Amino acid sequence: MEIKKIIEMGEEKAGSLKELALIVGIAPNILTDVKAGRKHLPVIIASKLGDYLDLDKFDIVAAGEFAKAKDESARNYWRPFVETARAASFAIALLGLVTLIVTPAPVEAAPILKTGQQTLCIM
């Protein structure tokens, strides 16, 4: 997963880039520069971002290192980690979508037990 996408996920969860910066302990302009590719994400901030987003810290560090790598050999080293994380995030998103589609609403649940005022439903 690209560092820009990770920061956008954090921004969405926090509500704003400024709020995300406060949460991970960095100046908002640095996050803006990292998102734009002008600066790299310090490892400690990548770790805090991973904690906040409940993502593998190594995936975020790898995305940051991939983004800052200047030579092709360094980019080639980090590329498999970034691509694996991208595939994993796609799988998680797909699983979430399938869960939303397949899970029945409580209204569609089948009542299996009625006692007084309570109804126990199975989904």
DRENBA-62426 format. One record per atom (N, C-alpha, C, O, CB): residue number from 1; x, y, z. Coordinates in steps of 0.02 Angstrom, whole numbers, plus 50000, padded with zeros to 5 digits. Each point is the difference from the previous one (the first is absolute). Glycine has a CB too. Layout:
DRENBA-62426
(NUM, (X, Y, Z))
...
This chain:
DRENBA-62426
(1, (50043, 49942, 50000))
(1, (49957, 50058, 50000))
(1, (50045, 50062, 50000))
(1, (50051, 50001, 50035))
(1, (49855, 49937, 50026))
(2, (50077, 50111, 49901))
(2, (50039, 50061, 49995))
(2, (49990, 50043, 50062))
(2, (49947, 50000, 50031))
(2, (50045, 49996, 49844))
(3, (50061, 50041, 50143))
(3, (49998, 50042, 50059))
(3, (49945, 50053, 49995))
(3, (49969, 50018, 50050))
(3, (50154, 49962, 49966))
(4, (49865, 50044, 49923))
(4, (49946, 50049, 49990))
(4, (49932, 49971, 50020))
(4, (49961, 50033, 50034))
(4, (50106, 50020, 49873))
(5, (49920, 49885, 50073))
(5, (49936, 49967, 50017))
(5, (49995, 49990, 50075))
(5, (49946, 50008, 50029))
(5, (50053, 49934, 49859))
(6, (50056, 50040, 50144))
(6, (50000, 49988, 50073))
(6, (49983, 50065, 50036))
(6, (49960, 50001, 50047))
(6, (50126, 49906, 49941))
(7, (49945, 50148, 49991))
(7, (49986, 50064, 50032))
(7, (49928, 50020, 49987))
(7, (49967, 50028, 50045))
(7, (50153, 50007, 49941))
(8, (49854, 49953, 49955))
(8, (49929, 50015, 49985))
(8, (49954, 49959, 50045))
(8, (49948, 50025, 50022))
(8, (50083, 50003, 49859))
(9, (49986, 49909, 50132))
(9, (49960, 49958, 50045))
(9, (50000, 50030, 50070))
(9, (49948, 50005, 50033))
(9, (50079, 49892, 49899))
(10, (50032, 50124, 50091))
(10, (50005, 50032, 50066))
(10, (49963, 50065, 50004))
(10, (49967, 50015, 50050))
(10, (50142, 49931, 49963))
(11, (49895, 50092, 49933))
(11, (49965, 50064, 49996))
(11, (49924, 49989, 50004))
(11, (49965, 50037, 50034))
(11, (50129, 50011, 49896))
(12, (49883, 49902, 50035))
(12, (49928, 49984, 50002))
(12, (49978, 49979, 50069))
(12, (49947, 50021, 50024))
(12, (50058, 49946, 49856))
(13, (50035, 49991, 50153))
(13, (49982, 49975, 50067))
(13, (50003, 50057, 50051))
(13, (49956, 50004, 50044))
(13, (50089, 49883, 49926))
(14, (50006, 50156, 50025))
(14, (50008, 50054, 50049))
(14, (49952, 50058, 49987))
(14, (49985, 50038, 50046))
(14, (50135, 49929, 49966))
(15, (49858, 50040, 49926))
(15, (49955, 50056, 49983))
(15, (50034, 50056, 49962))
(15, (49968, 50036, 49963))
(15, (49967, 49935, 50137))
(16, (50130, 50035, 49909))
(16, (50038, 50051, 49963))
(16, (50074, 49983, 50004))
(16, (50021, 49961, 50043))
(16, (49892, 50127, 49981))
(17, (50126, 49940, 49932))
(17, (50072, 49989, 50000))
(17, (50031, 50031, 50062))
(17, (50047, 49972, 50029))
(17, (49954, 50027, 49845))
(18, (49973, 50058, 50147))
(18, (50026, 50033, 50060))
(18, (49989, 49957, 50061))
(18, (50044, 49993, 50042))
(18, (49933, 50119, 49906))
(19, (49964, 49859, 50058))
(19, (49985, 49957, 50057))
(19, (50044, 49937, 49999))
(19, (50025, 49979, 50053))
(19, (49856, 50064, 49948))
(20, (50130, 49928, 49940))
(20, (50044, 49942, 49994))
(20, (50070, 50018, 50022))
(20, (50033, 49961, 50035))
(20, (49897, 49994, 49870))
(21, (50093, 50103, 50075))
(21, (50067, 50023, 50020))
(21, (50006, 50005, 50076))
(21, (50051, 49981, 50028))
(21, (49960, 50081, 49863))
(22, (49938, 49964, 50142))
(22, (50000, 50004, 50073))
(22, (50002, 49931, 50031))
(22, (50035, 49989, 50050))
(22, (49901, 50118, 49943))
(23, (50027, 49846, 49979))
(23, (49997, 49932, 50027))
(23, (50068, 49965, 49996))
(23, (50021, 49968, 50048))
(23, (49859, 50026, 49918))
(24, (50154, 50013, 49977))
(24, (50064, 49965, 49992))
(24, (50060, 50042, 50023))
(24, (50056, 49975, 50002))
(24, (49894, 49963, 49903))
(25, (50039, 50125, 50113))
(25, (50053, 50041, 50028))
(25, (50047, 50030, 49950))
(25, (50061, 49998, 50009))
(25, (49930, 49933, 50089))
(26, (49982, 50096, 49848))
(26, (50041, 50031, 49948))
(26, (49964, 50063, 49976))
(26, (49939, 50006, 50007))
(26, (50110, 49882, 49958))
(27, (49988, 50158, 50007))
(27, (49970, 50061, 49973))
(27, (49959, 49985, 49938))
(27, (50021, 49959, 49958))
(27, (50075, 50109, 50088))
(28, (49845, 49963, 49947))
(28, (49958, 49987, 49942))
(28, (50034, 50012, 49933))
(28, (49987, 49963, 49952))
(28, (49918, 50067, 50119))
(29, (50138, 50021, 49925))
(29, (50033, 50013, 49937))
(29, (50048, 49944, 49980))
(29, (50012, 49989, 49940))
(29, (49978, 50133, 50084))
(30, (50038, 49843, 50025))
(30, (50043, 49943, 49984))
(30, (49959, 49943, 49969))
(30, (50021, 49969, 49952))
(30, (50058, 50063, 50142))
(31, (49863, 49955, 49935))
(31, (49956, 49949, 49971))
(31, (49979, 50019, 49929))
(31, (49996, 49957, 49956))
(31, (49963, 50013, 50159))
(32, (50028, 50094, 49875))
(32, (49982, 50023, 49933))
(32, (50057, 49988, 49951))
(32, (49990, 49978, 49944))
(32, (49935, 50109, 50106))
(33, (50136, 49928, 49973))
(33, (50059, 49989, 49957))
(33, (50012, 49926, 49987))
(33, (50020, 49981, 49945))
(33, (50030, 50124, 50100))
(34, (49939, 49853, 50005))
(34, (50008, 49927, 49991))
(34, (49948, 49975, 49950))
(34, (50016, 49960, 49956))
(34, (50029, 50027, 50162))
(35, (49895, 50036, 49889))
(35, (49945, 49980, 49956))
(35, (50015, 50020, 49928))
(35, (49983, 49964, 49953))
(35, (49936, 50047, 50142))
(36, (50113, 50047, 49896))
(36, (50016, 50025, 49933))
(36, (50065, 49971, 49973))
(36, (50017, 50011, 49942))
(36, (49923, 50094, 50086))
(37, (50097, 49858, 50014))
(37, (50062, 49969, 49978))
(37, (50061, 50045, 50006))
(37, (50053, 49984, 49973))
(37, (49879, 49950, 49951))
(38, (50061, 50122, 50111))
(38, (50057, 50047, 50008))
(38, (50045, 49981, 50059))
(38, (50058, 50018, 50001))
(38, (49871, 50071, 49949))
(39, (50043, 49875, 50099))
(39, (50039, 49978, 50059))
(39, (49984, 49927, 50013))
(39, (49952, 49973, 49973))
(39, (50048, 50144, 50077))
(40, (50041, 49852, 49992))
(40, (49986, 49930, 50018))
(40, (49972, 49998, 50071))
(40, (50011, 50046, 50040))
(40, (50080, 49912, 49883))
(41, (49874, 49989, 50092))
(41, (49969, 49991, 50065))
(41, (50049, 49970, 50049))
(41, (50026, 49945, 49987))
(41, (49861, 50041, 49958))
(42, (50128, 50048, 50111))
(42, (50044, 49970, 50049))
(42, (49972, 49934, 50026))
(42, (49940, 49991, 50005))
(42, (50099, 50124, 50028))
(43, (50006, 49838, 49983))
(43, (49979, 49933, 50020))
(43, (49955, 50002, 50061))
(43, (49951, 49963, 50004))
(43, (50156, 49991, 49949))
(44, (49909, 50088, 50096))
(44, (49958, 50003, 50061))
(44, (49930, 50024, 49984))
(44, (49952, 49976, 50030))
(44, (50151, 50046, 50038))
(45, (49890, 50024, 49885))
(45, (49934, 50025, 49981))
(45, (49963, 49946, 49961))
(45, (49939, 49992, 50008))
(45, (50104, 50127, 49989))
(46, (49994, 49844, 49961))
(46, (49969, 49945, 49963))
(46, (49973, 49948, 50049))
(46, (49946, 49972, 49990))
(46, (50132, 50047, 49912))
(47, (49960, 49968, 50151))
(47, (49978, 49952, 50051))
(47, (49937, 50024, 50036))
(47, (49954, 49962, 50011))
(47, (50166, 50002, 50003))
(48, (49880, 50100, 50004))
(48, (49940, 50028, 50034))
(48, (49940, 49999, 49954))
(48, (49944, 49987, 50022))
(48, (50130, 50086, 50047))
(49, (49937, 49941, 49867))
(49, (49946, 49998, 49951))
(49, (49973, 49929, 49993))
(49, (49939, 49991, 49994))
(49, (50113, 50106, 49945))
(50, (49993, 49854, 50062))
(50, (49978, 49930, 49998))
(50, (49958, 49982, 50060))
(50, (49950, 49965, 49994))
(50, (50152, 50007, 49942))
(51, (49919, 50051, 50123))
(51, (49960, 49987, 50061))
(51, (49931, 50032, 49994))
(51, (49950, 49968, 50016))
(51, (50156, 50028, 50052))
(52, (49892, 50066, 49909))
(52, (49936, 50036, 49994))
(52, (49953, 49967, 49951))
(52, (49939, 49995, 50012))
(52, (50121, 50110, 50017))
(53, (49967, 49871, 49915))
(53, (49959, 49970, 49947))
(53, (49992, 49925, 50009))
(53, (49965, 49967, 49961))
(53, (50072, 50123, 49962))
(54, (49995, 49883, 50128))
(54, (49998, 49927, 50013))
(54, (50025, 49962, 49938))
(54, (49970, 49950, 49979))
(54, (49934, 50066, 50101))
(55, (50151, 50009, 49892))
(55, (50033, 49967, 49943))
(55, (50068, 49975, 50022))
(55, (50026, 50022, 50051))
(55, (49912, 50052, 49867))
(56, (50090, 49881, 50043))
(56, (50067, 49975, 50014))
(56, (50050, 50058, 49992))
(56, (50004, 50031, 49948))
(56, (49964, 49853, 50012))
(57, (50069, 50128, 50094))
(57, (50047, 50056, 49999))
(57, (50053, 49991, 49945))
(57, (50020, 50049, 49969))
(57, (49962, 49965, 50155))
(58, (50039, 49925, 49865))
(58, (50051, 49988, 49950))
(58, (49975, 50020, 49930))
(58, (50038, 50027, 49960))
(58, (50008, 49880, 50110))
(59, (49891, 50081, 49916))
(59, (49972, 50019, 49935))
(59, (50004, 50076, 49990))
(59, (50013, 50023, 49945))
(59, (49910, 49877, 50059))
(60, (50065, 50138, 50049))
(60, (50002, 50072, 49994))
(60, (50072, 50024, 49994))
(60, (50015, 50046, 49961))
(60, (49879, 49963, 50106))
(61, (50151, 49961, 49972))
(61, (50070, 50018, 49995))
(61, (50025, 49984, 49929))
(61, (50036, 50040, 49970))
(61, (49982, 49938, 50154))
(62, (49964, 49963, 49850))
(62, (50020, 49980, 49933))
(62, (49974, 50049, 49948))
(62, (50035, 50018, 49953))
(62, (49967, 49862, 50083))
(63, (49935, 50142, 49971))
(63, (49972, 50048, 49953))
(63, (50038, 50066, 50003))
(63, (50012, 50031, 49948))
(63, (49875, 49916, 50064))
(64, (50132, 50075, 50048))
(64, (50038, 50061, 50007))
(64, (50070, 49994, 49970))
(64, (50024, 50046, 49967))
(64, (49911, 49979, 50136))
(65, (50097, 49918, 49909))
(65, (50067, 49989, 49973))
(65, (49998, 49994, 49923))
(65, (50044, 50025, 49965))
(65, (49989, 49917, 50142))
(66, (49915, 50026, 49868))
(66, (49992, 49995, 49927))
(66, (49992, 50069, 49969))
(66, (50029, 50015, 49948))
(66, (49917, 49871, 50065))
(67, (50015, 50156, 50020))
(67, (49988, 50068, 49973))
(67, (50063, 50042, 50001))
(67, (50010, 50042, 49955))
(67, (49872, 49950, 50085))
(68, (50161, 49999, 50010))
(68, (50059, 50042, 50004))
(68, (50060, 49972, 49963))
(68, (50050, 50035, 49990))
(68, (49909, 50005, 50119))
(69, (50038, 49896, 49870))
(69, (50057, 49969, 49966))
(69, (50016, 50036, 49935))
(69, (49957, 50012, 49958))
(69, (50013, 49878, 50093))
(70, (50093, 50128, 49941))
(70, (50022, 50036, 49941))
(70, (50024, 49954, 49944))
(70, (49984, 50011, 49942))
(70, (50048, 50084, 50132))
(71, (50004, 49853, 49944))
(71, (50027, 49956, 49947))
(71, (49955, 49940, 49990))
(71, (49961, 49981, 50043))
(71, (50155, 50056, 49985))
(72, (49890, 49934, 49914))
(72, (49955, 49945, 49980))
(72, (50010, 49938, 50042))
(72, (49953, 49962, 50012))
(72, (50049, 50084, 49873))
(73, (50060, 49941, 50139))
(73, (50011, 49940, 50040))
(73, (49963, 50005, 50067))
(73, (49973, 49950, 50023))
(73, (50140, 50034, 49923))
(74, (49886, 50075, 50084))
(74, (49963, 50009, 50062))
(74, (49925, 49993, 49988))
(74, (49964, 49969, 50039))
(74, (50126, 50107, 50005))
(75, (49885, 49953, 49902))
(75, (49929, 49995, 49983))
(75, (49981, 49927, 49987))
(75, (49947, 49977, 50021))
(75, (50054, 50140, 49931))
(76, (50043, 49847, 50014))
(76, (49987, 49929, 49986))
(76, (49999, 49959, 50065))
(76, (49962, 49952, 50004))
(76, (50092, 50061, 49884))
(77, (49986, 50007, 50161))
(77, (50000, 49964, 50064))
(77, (49933, 50009, 50035))
(77, (49971, 49952, 50026))
(77, (50153, 50063, 49984))
(78, (49851, 50046, 49993))
(78, (49938, 50016, 50037))
(78, (49937, 49983, 49962))
(78, (49947, 49992, 50030))
(78, (50116, 50097, 50027))
(79, (49941, 49907, 49876))
(79, (49940, 49989, 49958))
(79, (49958, 49940, 50021))
(79, (49939, 50007, 50005))
(79, (50125, 50045, 49903))
(80, (49965, 49888, 50105))
(80, (49958, 49942, 50018))
(80, (49959, 50012, 50064))
(80, (49943, 49977, 50005))
(80, (50141, 49950, 49940))
(81, (49946, 50108, 50103))
(81, (49963, 50014, 50062))
(81, (49941, 50046, 49988))
(81, (49946, 49991, 50028))
(81, (50160, 49992, 50036))
(82, (49905, 50067, 49894))
(82, (49948, 50049, 49985))
(82, (49944, 49966, 49960))
(82, (49941, 50012, 50013))
(82, (50143, 50082, 49988))
(83, (49934, 49865, 49951))
(83, (49950, 49965, 49958))
(83, (49961, 49949, 50041))
(83, (49940, 49992, 49989))
(83, (50133, 50025, 49911))
(84, (49961, 49949, 50146))
(84, (49965, 49952, 50043))
(84, (49949, 50036, 50044))
(84, (49944, 49976, 50009))
(84, (50157, 49949, 49990))
(85, (49919, 50132, 50029))
(85, (49955, 50039, 50041))
(85, (49941, 50026, 49959))
(85, (49944, 50002, 50025))
(85, (50151, 50031, 50049))
(86, (49918, 49986, 49864))
(86, (49946, 50024, 49956))
(86, (49950, 49944, 49987))
(86, (49940, 50012, 50001))
(86, (50139, 50070, 49945))
(87, (49947, 49857, 50041))
(87, (49955, 49943, 49988))
(87, (49960, 49983, 50062))
(87, (49941, 49984, 49996))
(87, (50140, 49972, 49919))
(88, (49952, 50048, 50143))
(88, (49965, 49986, 50063))
(88, (49945, 50051, 50013))
(88, (49946, 49982, 50022))
(88, (50158, 49965, 50023))
(89, (49910, 50117, 49942))
(89, (49949, 50051, 50012))
(89, (49941, 49991, 49953))
(89, (49943, 50012, 50018))
(89, (50146, 50067, 50021))
(90, (49925, 49900, 49899))
(90, (49946, 49987, 49952))
(90, (49958, 49941, 50025))
(90, (49938, 50003, 49997))
(90, (50133, 50040, 49908))
(91, (49961, 49905, 50120))
(91, (49963, 49942, 50026))
(91, (49957, 50018, 50059))
(91, (49943, 49977, 50006))
(91, (50149, 49948, 49954))
(92, (49935, 50117, 50084))
(92, (49961, 50022, 50059))
(92, (49940, 50041, 49978))
(92, (49945, 49991, 50026))
(92, (50159, 50009, 50044))
(93, (49906, 50045, 49882))
(93, (49945, 50042, 49975))
(93, (49947, 49956, 49967))
(93, (49940, 50011, 50009))
(93, (50139, 50085, 49974))
(94, (49943, 49854, 49979))
(94, (49953, 49955, 49967))
(94, (49961, 49959, 50051))
(94, (49939, 49991, 49993))
(94, (50137, 50003, 49908))
(95, (49958, 49983, 50151))
(95, (49967, 49962, 50053))
(95, (49947, 50043, 50035))
(95, (49946, 49976, 50015))
(95, (50158, 49954, 50000))
(96, (49914, 50133, 49998))
(96, (49952, 50045, 50031))
(96, (49939, 50011, 49957))
(96, (49943, 50002, 50025))
(96, (50151, 50054, 50034))
(97, (49916, 49952, 49876))
(97, (49944, 50010, 49954))
(97, (49956, 49938, 49998))
(97, (49938, 50006, 50002))
(97, (50132, 50072, 49930))
(98, (49960, 49864, 50064))
(98, (49961, 49937, 49998))
(98, (49961, 49992, 50065))
(98, (49942, 49979, 49998))
(98, (50144, 49968, 49926))
(99, (49945, 50070, 50132))
(99, (49966, 49994, 50065))
(99, (49939, 50046, 50002))
(99, (49947, 49980, 50025))
(99, (50162, 49991, 50030))
(100, (49898, 50089, 49919))
(100, (49944, 50047, 49999))
(100, (49943, 49975, 49956))
(100, (49941, 50008, 50017))
(100, (50138, 50085, 50003))
(101, (49939, 49876, 49925))
(101, (49949, 49976, 49953))
(101, (49965, 49938, 50026))
(101, (49939, 49993, 49992))
(101, (50127, 50055, 49914))
(102, (49972, 49906, 50124))
(102, (49974, 49934, 50019))
(102, (49965, 50001, 50067))
(102, (49953, 49961, 50011))
(102, (50137, 49988, 49923))
(103, (49932, 50092, 50112))
(103, (49971, 50000, 50068))
(103, (49929, 50027, 49998))
(103, (49988, 50056, 49976))
(103, (50127, 49960, 50074))
(104, (49838, 49945, 49974))
(104, (49930, 50024, 49999))
(104, (49988, 50054, 50053))
(104, (50032, 50001, 50052))
(104, (49933, 49887, 49907))
(105, (49990, 50155, 50026))
(105, (49980, 50051, 50049))
(105, (49960, 49965, 50055))
(105, (49971, 49947, 49988))
(105, (50027, 50145, 49922))
(106, (50000, 49937, 50150))
(106, (49961, 49969, 50054))
(106, (49927, 49988, 49981))
(106, (49969, 49953, 50026))
(106, (50107, 50103, 50055))
(107, (49897, 49984, 49875))
(107, (49930, 49991, 49979))
(107, (49992, 49935, 49962))
(107, (49947, 49968, 50002))
(107, (50038, 50157, 49993))
(108, (50068, 49854, 49970))
(108, (49998, 49938, 49961))
(108, (50017, 49938, 50040))
(108, (49995, 49944, 49974))
(108, (50034, 50124, 49927))
(109, (49991, 49940, 50161))
(109, (50020, 49943, 50041))
(109, (49939, 49957, 50016))
(109, (49944, 50024, 50005))
(109, (50150, 50043, 50045))
(110, (49919, 49869, 49956))
(110, (49946, 49953, 50014))
(110, (49989, 49994, 50075))
(110, (50046, 49981, 50036))
(110, (49980, 49956, 49858))
(111, (49914, 50079, 50130))
(111, (49987, 49992, 50072))
(111, (49999, 49926, 50018))
(111, (49965, 49960, 49968))
(111, (49970, 50148, 50033))
(112, (50102, 49873, 50051))
(112, (50000, 49930, 50020))
(112, (49972, 49989, 50070))
(112, (49984, 49944, 50019))
(112, (50114, 50040, 49908))
(113, (49895, 50070, 50111))
(113, (49975, 49992, 50067))
(113, (49964, 50064, 50021))
(113, (50028, 50055, 49994))
(113, (50065, 49864, 50035))
(114, (49846, 50075, 49994))
(114, (49964, 50058, 50025))
(114, (49980, 49985, 50072))
(114, (49966, 49951, 50015))
(114, (49991, 50079, 49869))
(115, (50065, 50015, 50161))
(115, (49981, 49993, 50070))
(115, (49977, 50068, 50024))
(115, (50040, 50046, 50003))
(115, (50043, 49859, 50017))
(116, (49856, 50101, 49997))
(116, (49974, 50063, 50026))
(116, (50011, 50056, 49949))
(116, (49972, 49999, 49945))
(116, (50050, 49962, 50172))
(117, (50018, 50086, 49902))
(117, (50013, 50058, 49958))
(117, (50064, 49993, 49958))
(117, (50011, 50041, 49955))
(117, (49928, 50028, 50129))
(118, (50102, 49881, 49931))
(118, (50063, 49993, 49964))
(118, (49995, 49949, 49945))
(118, (49967, 49948, 50006))
(118, (50093, 50084, 50097))
(119, (49974, 49982, 49842))
(119, (50003, 49955, 49944))
(119, (50073, 49985, 49985))
(119, (50039, 50047, 49993))
(119, (49852, 49997, 49959))
(120, (50128, 49893, 50045))
(120, (50068, 49981, 49983))
(120, (50001, 49981, 49926))
(120, (49962, 49957, 49978))
(120, (50062, 50002, 50140))
(121, (50019, 50075, 49844))
(121, (50004, 49988, 49928))
(121, (50068, 49970, 49983))
(121, (50050, 50014, 50032))
(121, (49870, 50081, 49946))
(122, (50080, 49865, 49970))
(122, (50062, 49972, 49975))
(122, (50014, 50030, 49932))
(122, (49955, 50008, 49959))
(122, (50028, 49884, 50105))
(123, (50080, 50125, 49924))
(123, (50019, 50031, 49936))
(123, (50039, 49953, 49959))
(123, (50021, 50017, 49944))
(123, (49980, 50095, 50109))
